Amino acid sequence: MIEIGSHHQRLPMTSSAKPTVYVVDDDAAVLGSLQFLLETDGFAVRTFRNATALLNASGAQGADCYVIDYKMPDINGIELAGRLRQSDEGTPVILITGYPDGNISARAAAAGVKDVILKPLLDETLVKSIRHAIRGGRGN
């Protein structure tokens, strides 16, 4: 389970519009924790219980950043990142995982993932990674 730290500080966005983060994780507790964390930090958040739900959702390409769990029952996070890269080229993807292996970073990078963050998440680490990925702009 993800714990939200008490020493979390908000980082101001450069734009007045709320960036939208789509979070995909099969664990409802993780989804709830991430939604709370990101909304508290000024993001608009849309959650999905699995990769198929995201791929089938109307308006699924309206994200400014995707946060995707690696290990899911239907499609793993790296495969989902590859599919998103084909259909929504410039939107950054951040992979979260509690199951790191030796080559996950290389495989994730090949699929266009901007960052890999290990669970349990350090809230500041994830928020900084999302902000950095969004600032990097589409297509980077």
Secondary structure, 3 states (H helix, E strand, C coil): CCCCCCCCCCCCCCCCCCCEEEEECCCHHHHHHHHHHHHHCCCEEEEECCHHHHHHCCCCCCCCEEEEECCCCCCCHHHHHHHHHHHCCCCCEEEEECCCCCCHHHHHHHCCEEEEEECCCCHHHHHHHHHHHHHCCCCC
